[in-house]
Amino acid sequence: MSVKGIRRMLVGEDMPDKDDPKYKERYEREVAAGRKFARTTRIDLAAAKVQGLANAHKTLFLVIVFGFVAVCFGFNIYRMARYYSHQQTARTATEIQDSVLKARHHQIMKGDNRQ
């Protein structure tokens, strides 16, 4: 890959205007490919049905869409709060060794007091 290709990949190309004669043919080819893909996968029919529902029932459509967004947002907040409240602190090997030694020392001292 050439340096120019790498630079173009990182920086990107200038956004061409759809009416620019230099890019007009490329634009039309890409639009035609997108429409063909939409027809093949039937996305265009699904979009038309959703648009028909939105036009017929404006308030209901807005309630469904914003309700879905609000539920997703609330679920994300719930999961974040649950994760942070149940998070265990990581213990180092030194802390584990120290706690084991203290427990052994406590058992020995407790045993000596009974005798």
Stockholm file with secondary structure:
# STOCKHOLM 1.0

chainA/1-115         MSVKGIRRMLVGEDMPDKDDPKYKERYEREVAAGRKFARTTRIDLAAAKVQGLANAHKTLFLVIVFGFVAVCFGFNIYRMARYYSHQQTARTATEIQDSVLKARHHQIMKGDNRQ
#=GR chainA/1-115 SS CCHHHHHHHHHCCCCCCTTCTTTHHHHHHHHHHHHHHHHHHTHHHHHHHHHHHHHHCHHHHHHHHHHHHHHHHHHHHHHHHHHHHSCCCCCCHHHHHHHHHHHHHHHHHHHHHHC
#=GC SS_cons         CCHHHHHHHHHCCCCCCTTCTTTHHHHHHHHHHHHHHHHHHTHHHHHHHHHHHHHHCHHHHHHHHHHHHHHHHHHHHHHHHHHHHSCCCCCCHHHHHHHHHHHHHHHHHHHHHHC
//
